[in-house]
């Protein structure tokens, strides 16, 4: 298990370029399985989750060519479905949450697919019912083997159908969408997720010959086609990393420019940080954050405490609530953080409390933060990263703290953030990888 040794209290200055979007990458890379033709994907982030998915596809028989550091070409002409039944796949696939994304394209193209129960962050229940209910609506049979924790879906012919999702699941929408593009007839997905990741996947599939309309809304219409061809696709900048960098600048009082952020795809992320009092300026497609000694939390019109809550897009992504919570610890004012989607994601606040933060954990979903207004600096601490997003939040806290902190289990952070230590050290941080 690797660790970060972080010297806190340093101000940073310079430019940061966000990596390609992790969540989009897991979807569009899985989508290459739907065609035997070559698919080239640009701006792929060099992170553990994505690299492990690429390795998995390679073992599945996909011809993978690395064109440069961020561009790969995939040719899934000779897919070996028998690999899905091997002990190796059961072992490796169970470690990767993104492995669930291969179900839709493999089912659509080959009529059957198998995956072990996927792993990922320990942030609470992350049920897969939406995926399988959607596949069943399209005519597939679903089976779960409790003995080996393996999911199986099979269908001789997928047929278009009206599907009302029980929740606006991003991965569920993506999986059903990829299955529906080759189904016979028309499929309608209502209460579909409409995150930029789904919009990007839809555009990529359309460029391959799919017929998807309603992109960007919560109602997608898919007219099934016989087959899809190759294409070239570019992944968006990672909006979670953009938000993380905004929070980092605020907590460390640093002057940072975040380059090429894809601003029109950020939704209310910038506004959410501005509600904590963080100043920023849009320069072209760059976000400039000046050095601030303090920042004051906004209030609602009726004077009630500021509440930041996650919601399906275009609401606030739950992946940034950990960062917003950390930033609130040094704000002037109080904030209620309401994490609605995952019941274990706020448990990392005990580490922040040990560092001197004033936080009341109301229940598994809500935490009240009383800002210290930078009058009391957080203390350095020895911590363990529980998941990707809490991990980067702890990095930000450590970088603002008095003294040297140690963060263990940084493999969790590496799953979602590309060479984060090197990139931050380049603009003045002091992070050692142990």
Beta strands, then each sheet from edge to edge (+ up, - down):
strand 1: 3-7
strand 2: 13-17
strand 3: 38-42
strand 4: 63-68
strand 5: 71-75
strand 6: 112-116
strand 7: 141-145
strand 8: 150-154
strand 9: 162-164
strand 10: 186-190
strand 11: 211-213
strand 12: 219-223
strand 13: 231-234
strand 14: 255-259
strand 15: 281-283
strand 16: 286-289
strand 17: 306-309
strand 18: 334-338
strand 19: 358-363
strand 20: 366-370
strand 21: 382-384
strand 22: 404-408
strand 23: 431-433
sheet 1: 21+ 22+ 1- 23+
sheet 2: 2+ 14+ 16- 15+
sheet 3: 4+ 5- 3+ 13+
sheet 4: 6+ 8- 7+
sheet 5: 9+ 10+ 12- 11+
sheet 6: 17+ 18+ 20- 19+
end
